[in-house]
Amino acid sequence: MAAMAAERMRTERDSMGEVPVPEDAYYGASTERARQNFPISDLRLPRSFIRALGQIKGSAALVNAELGLLEARLAAAIVQAAEEVEESRFDRDFVVDVFQTGSGTSTNTNANEVIANRASEILGGPRGEGRLVHPNDHVNRCQSSNDVIPTAMQLAALVEISVELVPALEYLESSLRRKAAEFMPVIKTGRTHLQDATPIRLGQEFVGYAGQVARGLKRLQAVRLELGELPLGGTAVGTGVTAHPEFAERVCSHLARRTGMPVKETDNHFQAQASLDTVLSTSGALRTIAASLWKVGNDIRWFGSGPRAGLGELALPEVQPGSSIMPGKVNPVIIESALLNLMMPVAAYNLLQSIGLLARAAENLAKRCIDGLRATDHGPAMVEQGLMLATALAPAIGYDAAAKIAKEALTSGKTVREIARQRAGLKPEELDRLLDPARMTEPGLDAGGSQR
């Protein structure tokens, strides 16, 4: 009975027609199309991103009500539904693969449909057909996927960096500084190029490690300011078409209060939406921090190598047996897990995942795009208008004469053939032979298609 219930469907409609949707789903027709269109991986956008979408949609509904663009009762229902999305109640209904349309339109639509259907329930209406809240007209009011998705990405990154990464790095810096003080009395041989150098205190080396982490935190502070400049308000292309001029500023104020993050509307929507510069800058800072951790971890691995045949300058915590064949062996497993790219399991995971992703992407491209392509008449129709047909005249009348014909065709609006009839001094049959487009695609064939 449970299996039968899981297969029960309802019919939803979007601008392209009817779509069967699982009866218990909160998403709608367009999301179901996207779910079917992108069967590439099992990867979905993370909880932090879905939370940010809920926060944006809820704040947008509040502002639209304040501006008189949305009826108060509809706004209240949307806000409640968006808060439930924020609190992870509907994570299972965010079903679109991360490998999808480049703008993330399908994910924005997914959020709009889930919130609209839930808001309709809150108002006493049904999901799907006859719902009281519209995904586009109400939930997506004053918004576009082109500004909502980058806003959610930046907001989620800002929150995760502030709440997760910064405290973790602060803890690590503090731990390194404690060890620096503890190890300061220990004088050891310094090394450059892994060769013996002048003496150094072990604590001084740990001061260096702590300094790397401290500077990583400073780099994060810079990107946090950049992440806080949200693209919301630019709608489709940055002009803000269909959005109230006060919409974005007010939504950002709500988001700042709700998240505790110092967010504001960008002062340049065109750069904010037309580039990933902010994301690249953030990624660069994270990459630098990762390289710092790699340096720290790798040094400590060297210092802890041994215990007899290596450097043996540090005793690493023994957290698990290190070998399936050598009794008593202990490996620097915690360090290796932090170095990330050092590990066989990660290499295996990435390799096999890449193979699967490429296979599904290739098959999906063939089935849902290539197989359905059709050539239009526009390409062939434009061939006769092309100025570069004059290229075929050059061997017969010379480059300069052919160039004059091309330039006159450009300024007069006529075709190369029309001008050449008047200027080239060629017989009509010779002109037609030279300007035969099919012949020009295969210069080794004559006009009849046989090999010369």
C-alpha positions as CSV (number, residue, x, y, z in Angstrom):
1,M,0.0,0.0,0.0
2,A,2.8,2.4,0.8
3,A,4.4,1.7,-2.6
4,M,1.1,2.4,-4.4
5,A,0.7,5.6,-2.5
6,A,4.1,6.8,-3.5
7,E,3.2,6.3,-7.2
8,R,0.0,8.4,-7.0
9,M,0.2,11.5,-9.2
10,R,-1.6,14.8,-9.7
11,T,-1.7,16.8,-12.9
12,E,0.0,20.3,-12.9
13,R,0.2,22.8,-15.6
14,D,2.7,25.4,-16.7
15,S,3.2,27.5,-19.8
16,M,4.2,24.4,-21.8
17,G,1.2,22.3,-20.8
18,E,0.3,19.4,-18.4
19,V,2.8,17.5,-16.3
20,P,2.2,14.6,-13.9
21,V,3.7,15.4,-10.5
22,P,3.9,13.1,-7.4
23,E,0.8,13.8,-5.4
24,D,2.6,14.5,-2.2
25,A,5.2,16.8,-3.8
26,Y,5.2,20.5,-3.0
27,Y,7.0,21.4,-6.2
28,G,5.1,21.8,-9.4
29,A,5.2,21.3,-13.2
30,S,8.2,23.3,-14.1
31,T,10.3,21.7,-11.4
32,E,9.2,18.3,-12.5
33,R,10.3,19.1,-16.0
34,A,13.7,20.2,-14.7
35,R,14.0,17.0,-12.6
36,Q,13.5,15.0,-15.7
37,N,15.7,17.2,-17.9
38,F,18.8,17.0,-15.7
39,P,19.4,13.4,-14.6
40,I,23.1,14.1,-14.4
41,S,24.1,13.4,-10.8
42,D,22.9,12.9,-7.2
43,L,24.2,16.3,-6.2
44,R,21.8,18.9,-4.9
45,L,22.4,22.4,-3.7
46,P,23.3,22.3,0.0
47,R,21.1,23.2,3.0
48,S,22.8,26.6,3.4
49,F,21.7,27.6,-0.1
50,I,18.1,26.4,0.4
51,R,18.0,28.3,3.7
52,A,19.2,31.5,2.0
53,L,16.5,31.0,-0.7
54,G,13.8,30.8,2.0
55,Q,15.2,33.9,3.7
56,I,15.1,35.9,0.4
57,K,11.6,34.8,-0.5
58,G,10.2,35.5,2.9
59,S,11.8,39.0,3.0
60,A,10.7,39.7,-0.5
61,A,7.1,38.9,0.5
62,L,7.3,41.2,3.5
63,V,8.6,44.1,1.4
64,N,6.1,43.5,-1.4
65,A,3.3,43.8,1.2
66,E,4.9,47.0,2.6
67,L,5.0,48.5,-0.9
68,G,1.4,47.6,-1.6
69,L,2.4,45.1,-4.3
70,L,1.1,42.0,-2.6
71,E,-2.1,41.5,-0.6
72,A,-1.3,41.2,3.1
73,R,-2.8,37.7,3.6
74,L,-0.9,36.3,0.7
75,A,2.3,37.8,1.9
76,A,1.8,36.4,5.4
77,A,1.2,32.9,4.0
78,I,4.3,33.2,1.8
79,V,6.4,34.4,4.7
80,Q,5.3,31.4,6.8
81,A,6.0,29.0,3.9
82,A,9.4,30.6,3.3
83,E,10.3,30.3,7.0
84,E,9.4,26.6,6.8
85,V,11.8,26.3,3.8
86,E,14.4,28.1,5.8
87,E,13.9,25.6,8.7
88,S,14.5,22.6,6.3
89,R,11.0,21.3,6.4
90,F,10.9,20.9,2.6
91,D,14.4,19.9,1.7
92,R,13.2,16.7,0.0
93,D,11.2,18.9,-2.4
94,F,14.3,20.7,-3.7
95,V,14.9,18.0,-6.4
96,V,16.8,19.8,-9.2
97,D,20.3,18.7,-10.0
98,V,23.2,21.1,-9.5
99,F,24.0,20.4,-13.2
100,Q,21.2,22.4,-14.8
101,T,20.5,25.6,-16.6
102,G,23.4,28.1,-16.0
103,S,21.4,30.8,-14.3
104,G,19.8,28.4,-11.8
105,T,16.4,29.3,-13.1
106,S,15.2,25.8,-12.3
107,T,16.2,26.0,-8.7
108,N,14.5,29.5,-8.3
109,T,11.4,28.0,-9.9
110,N,11.6,25.0,-7.5
111,A,11.6,27.4,-4.5
112,N,8.8,29.5,-6.0
113,E,6.6,26.4,-6.5
114,V,7.3,24.8,-3.1
115,I,6.5,28.1,-1.3
116,A,3.4,28.8,-3.4
117,N,1.9,25.4,-2.8
118,R,2.6,25.5,0.9
119,A,1.3,29.0,1.2
120,S,-1.9,27.9,-0.6
121,E,-2.3,25.2,2.0
122,I,-1.8,27.7,4.8
123,L,-4.6,29.7,3.3
124,G,-6.9,26.7,3.1
125,G,-6.4,26.0,-0.6
126,P,-5.0,23.0,-2.5
127,R,-1.6,22.4,-4.0
128,G,-1.2,22.5,-7.8
129,E,-4.4,23.3,-9.8
130,G,-6.5,25.9,-8.0
131,R,-3.8,27.0,-5.6
132,L,-4.3,30.4,-4.1
133,V,-0.7,31.6,-4.4
134,H,1.1,31.9,-7.8
135,P,4.7,31.0,-8.0
136,N,5.6,33.8,-10.4
137,D,3.1,36.5,-9.8
138,H,3.3,36.3,-6.0
139,V,6.3,34.5,-4.7
140,N,8.7,35.8,-7.4
141,R,7.3,39.3,-7.4
142,C,10.0,42.0,-8.2
143,Q,12.6,39.1,-8.7
144,S,14.4,37.2,-11.4
145,S,16.4,34.0,-11.2
146,N,19.3,36.2,-12.5
147,D,19.4,38.2,-9.3
148,V,17.9,35.7,-6.8
149,I,20.4,32.9,-7.4
150,P,23.6,34.9,-7.1
151,T,22.1,36.7,-4.1
152,A,21.4,33.3,-2.4
153,M,24.9,32.1,-3.3
154,Q,26.6,35.1,-1.8
155,L,24.3,35.2,1.3
156,A,24.8,31.5,2.0
157,A,28.6,31.8,1.5
158,L,28.7,34.8,3.8
159,V,26.7,33.0,6.6
160,E,28.8,29.8,6.3
161,I,32.1,31.7,6.3
162,S,31.0,33.7,9.3
163,V,29.3,31.0,11.3
164,E,31.4,27.9,10.4
165,L,34.8,28.8,8.9
166,V,35.8,31.9,10.9
167,P,35.2,30.2,14.3
168,A,37.1,27.1,13.1
169,L,40.1,29.1,12.0
170,E,40.1,31.2,15.2
171,Y,40.2,27.9,17.2
172,L,43.0,26.6,15.0
173,E,45.0,29.9,15.4
174,S,44.5,29.8,19.2
175,S,45.6,26.1,19.3
176,L,48.7,26.9,17.2
177,R,49.6,29.9,19.5
178,R,49.3,27.8,22.6
179,K,51.7,25.3,21.1
180,A,54.0,28.1,20.0
181,A,54.3,29.2,23.6
182,E,54.7,25.6,24.9
183,F,57.4,24.8,22.3
184,M,59.3,28.0,22.6
185,P,62.0,26.5,24.9
186,V,62.8,23.8,22.3
187,I,65.7,24.7,20.1
188,K,66.2,22.6,17.0
189,T,67.9,22.6,13.7
190,G,66.2,24.8,11.1
191,R,65.8,23.6,7.5
192,T,65.7,25.2,4.1
193,H,65.2,22.9,1.0
194,L,64.9,20.1,3.6
195,Q,68.6,20.6,4.4
196,D,70.1,21.6,7.7
197,A,70.1,25.4,8.3
198,T,70.7,27.7,11.3
199,P,69.0,26.9,14.7
200,I,65.4,27.8,15.3
201,R,63.0,27.4,18.1
202,L,60.1,24.9,17.5
203,G,57.8,27.6,19.0
204,Q,59.0,30.1,16.4
205,E,57.9,27.7,13.6
206,F,54.5,27.5,15.2
207,V,54.3,31.3,15.5
208,G,54.7,31.2,11.7
209,Y,51.8,28.7,11.3
210,A,49.6,30.8,13.6
211,G,50.4,33.8,11.5
212,Q,49.4,32.1,8.3
213,V,46.0,31.3,9.8
214,A,45.6,34.9,11.2
215,R,46.2,36.3,7.7
216,G,43.7,33.9,6.3
217,L,41.2,35.4,8.7
218,K,42.0,38.9,7.4
219,R,41.5,37.7,3.8
220,L,38.1,36.4,4.8
221,Q,37.2,39.7,6.3
222,A,37.8,41.4,2.9
223,V,35.7,38.8,1.0
224,R,32.9,39.0,3.6
225,L,32.5,42.7,2.8
226,E,32.3,41.9,-0.9
227,L,29.9,39.0,-0.4
228,G,27.6,41.4,1.5
229,E,27.0,43.5,-1.6
230,L,23.9,41.6,-2.9
231,P,22.8,41.6,-6.6
232,L,19.1,41.5,-5.7
233,G,17.1,44.2,-7.5
234,G,18.7,43.9,-10.9
235,T,16.1,41.4,-12.0
236,A,16.8,40.0,-15.6
237,V,19.8,41.9,-16.8
238,G,20.7,44.5,-14.1
239,T,18.2,47.2,-15.1
240,G,15.7,46.3,-12.4
241,V,12.8,46.0,-14.9
242,T,9.6,44.9,-13.1
243,A,11.0,45.6,-9.7
244,H,10.0,48.5,-7.4
245,P,12.9,50.9,-7.0
246,E,12.8,50.5,-3.2
247,F,12.5,46.7,-3.3
248,A,16.1,45.5,-3.1
249,E,17.2,48.0,-0.4
250,R,14.3,47.1,1.8
251,V,14.8,43.3,1.3
252,C,18.5,43.7,2.2
253,S,17.5,45.5,5.4
254,H,15.2,42.6,6.3
255,L,17.9,40.0,5.4
256,A,20.5,41.9,7.5
257,R,18.2,41.7,10.6
258,R,17.2,38.1,10.0
259,T,20.7,36.7,9.4
260,G,22.8,39.1,11.4
261,M,25.0,39.7,8.4
262,P,26.0,43.1,7.1
263,V,24.3,42.9,3.7
264,K,23.3,45.7,1.4
265,E,22.2,46.2,-2.2
266,T,25.0,46.4,-4.6
267,D,25.7,49.9,-6.1
268,N,26.4,48.3,-9.5
269,H,23.9,45.6,-10.6
270,F,25.4,45.1,-14.0
271,Q,28.8,43.8,-12.7
272,A,27.1,42.0,-9.8
273,Q,24.9,39.9,-12.2
274,A,27.2,39.7,-15.3
275,S,30.2,38.3,-13.5
276,L,31.3,35.8,-10.8
277,D,34.0,38.1,-9.7
278,T,32.8,38.1,-6.0
279,V,32.7,34.3,-6.0
280,L,36.1,34.1,-7.7
281,S,37.5,36.4,-5.1
282,T,36.0,34.4,-2.3
283,S,37.3,31.2,-3.9
284,G,40.8,32.7,-4.1
285,A,40.8,33.5,-0.4
286,L,39.6,29.9,0.4
287,R,42.2,28.5,-1.9
288,T,44.9,30.5,-0.1
289,I,43.7,29.3,3.3
290,A,43.7,25.7,2.0
291,A,47.3,26.1,0.9
292,S,48.2,27.5,4.3
293,L,46.7,24.5,6.0
294,W,48.5,22.2,3.6
295,K,51.8,23.9,4.5
296,V,51.2,23.6,8.2
297,G,50.0,20.0,8.0
298,N,52.8,18.9,5.8
299,D,55.5,20.5,8.0
300,I,54.0,18.7,11.0
301,R,54.0,15.4,9.1
302,W,57.7,15.8,8.4
303,F,58.5,16.7,12.0
304,G,56.5,13.7,13.2
305,S,58.0,11.3,10.7
306,G,59.6,8.2,12.1
307,P,59.5,7.4,14.9
308,R,63.1,6.1,14.5
309,A,64.0,6.5,10.8
310,G,62.5,9.9,10.3
311,L,62.9,13.3,11.9
312,G,61.1,12.4,15.0
313,E,60.9,16.0,16.3
314,L,57.2,15.8,17.2
315,A,55.1,12.9,18.6
316,L,51.7,12.9,16.8
317,P,48.6,11.8,18.7
318,E,47.9,8.1,18.1
319,V,44.3,7.9,17.0
320,Q,44.1,4.6,15.1
321,P,46.3,1.7,13.8
322,G,48.1,2.7,10.6
323,S,48.5,-0.5,8.7
324,S,46.7,-3.6,7.9
325,I,50.0,-5.5,7.7
326,M,52.5,-3.8,10.0
327,P,51.8,-4.1,13.7
328,G,52.3,-1.1,15.8
329,K,52.4,1.4,12.9
330,V,50.7,4.7,13.4
331,N,50.1,7.2,10.6
332,P,49.4,10.9,10.5
333,V,45.8,10.3,9.5
334,I,44.3,13.5,10.9
335,I,46.8,15.6,9.0
336,E,46.2,13.7,5.8
337,S,42.5,14.2,6.1
338,A,43.0,17.9,6.3
339,L,45.3,18.0,3.3
340,L,42.4,16.7,1.2
341,N,44.1,16.1,-2.1
342,L,46.6,13.7,-0.7
343,M,44.2,10.9,-0.1
344,M,43.5,7.8,-2.2
345,P,39.8,7.7,-1.3
346,V,39.3,11.2,-2.5
347,A,41.0,10.5,-5.7
348,A,38.8,7.4,-6.2
349,Y,35.7,9.3,-5.4
350,N,36.5,12.2,-7.7
351,L,37.6,9.9,-10.5
352,L,34.6,7.6,-10.5
353,Q,32.2,10.6,-9.9
354,S,33.7,12.3,-13.0
355,I,33.2,9.2,-15.1
356,G,29.6,8.9,-14.1
357,L,28.9,12.7,-14.5
358,L,30.5,12.7,-18.0
359,A,28.5,9.6,-19.0
360,R,25.2,10.9,-17.9
361,A,25.9,14.4,-19.3
362,A,26.8,13.0,-22.7
363,E,23.8,10.7,-22.9
364,N,21.5,13.5,-21.7
365,L,22.9,15.9,-24.2
366,A,22.2,13.5,-27.0
367,K,18.7,12.5,-25.9
368,R,17.3,15.8,-24.8
369,C,19.1,18.2,-27.2
370,I,21.1,16.8,-30.1
371,D,18.5,14.2,-31.2
372,G,15.9,17.0,-31.3
373,L,17.9,19.6,-33.2
374,R,16.6,20.8,-36.6
375,A,18.1,23.1,-39.1
376,T,16.2,26.3,-40.0
377,D,16.0,28.1,-43.4
378,H,17.7,31.1,-41.9
379,G,21.3,29.9,-42.4
380,P,21.0,29.1,-46.1
381,A,19.0,32.3,-46.7
382,M,21.8,34.4,-45.3
383,V,24.5,32.9,-47.5
384,E,23.5,35.0,-50.5
385,Q,23.7,38.1,-48.3
386,G,27.2,37.3,-47.2
387,L,29.9,39.7,-48.2
388,M,32.6,37.1,-48.0
389,L,31.3,35.4,-51.1
390,A,33.6,37.8,-52.8
391,T,36.5,35.6,-51.7
392,A,35.6,33.2,-54.5
393,L,36.1,35.9,-57.1
394,A,39.6,36.7,-56.1
395,P,41.3,33.9,-58.1
396,A,39.4,35.1,-61.2
397,I,39.5,38.9,-61.0
398,G,42.2,39.6,-58.3
399,Y,42.1,40.4,-54.7
400,D,41.7,44.2,-55.1
401,A,38.8,44.0,-57.5
402,A,37.0,41.4,-55.4
403,A,37.5,43.7,-52.3
404,K,36.0,46.6,-54.2
405,I,32.9,44.5,-55.0
406,A,32.6,43.5,-51.4
407,K,32.8,47.1,-50.2
408,E,30.3,48.3,-52.7
409,A,27.9,45.5,-51.8
410,L,28.2,46.6,-48.1
411,T,27.6,50.3,-48.8
412,S,24.8,49.8,-51.3
413,G,22.9,47.0,-49.5
414,K,23.1,44.8,-52.6
415,T,24.5,41.3,-52.8
416,V,28.0,40.4,-54.0
417,R,26.4,38.6,-56.9
418,E,24.5,41.7,-58.0
419,I,27.6,44.0,-57.9
420,A,29.8,41.3,-59.6
421,R,27.4,41.1,-62.5
422,Q,28.1,44.8,-63.2
423,R,31.8,45.0,-62.2
424,A,33.5,41.6,-62.5
425,G,33.5,41.2,-66.3
426,L,32.7,37.5,-66.0
427,K,30.3,35.5,-68.0
428,P,27.0,34.7,-66.2
429,E,27.8,30.9,-66.1
430,E,31.3,31.6,-64.8
431,L,30.0,33.9,-62.1
432,D,27.4,31.4,-61.0
433,R,30.1,28.7,-60.9
434,L,32.4,30.8,-58.7
435,L,29.6,32.0,-56.4
436,D,28.0,28.5,-55.9
437,P,27.9,28.2,-52.1
438,A,28.1,24.4,-52.3
439,R,31.2,24.5,-54.4
440,M,32.8,26.9,-51.9
441,T,32.3,24.4,-49.0
442,E,34.3,21.8,-50.9
443,P,36.9,23.5,-53.1
444,G,38.1,20.2,-54.4
445,L,34.8,19.5,-56.1
446,D,33.5,21.2,-59.3
447,A,30.0,22.7,-59.4
448,G,28.5,19.4,-60.4
449,G,29.9,17.6,-57.3
450,S,32.5,15.5,-59.0
451,Q,36.2,15.4,-58.0
452,R,38.4,17.7,-60.0
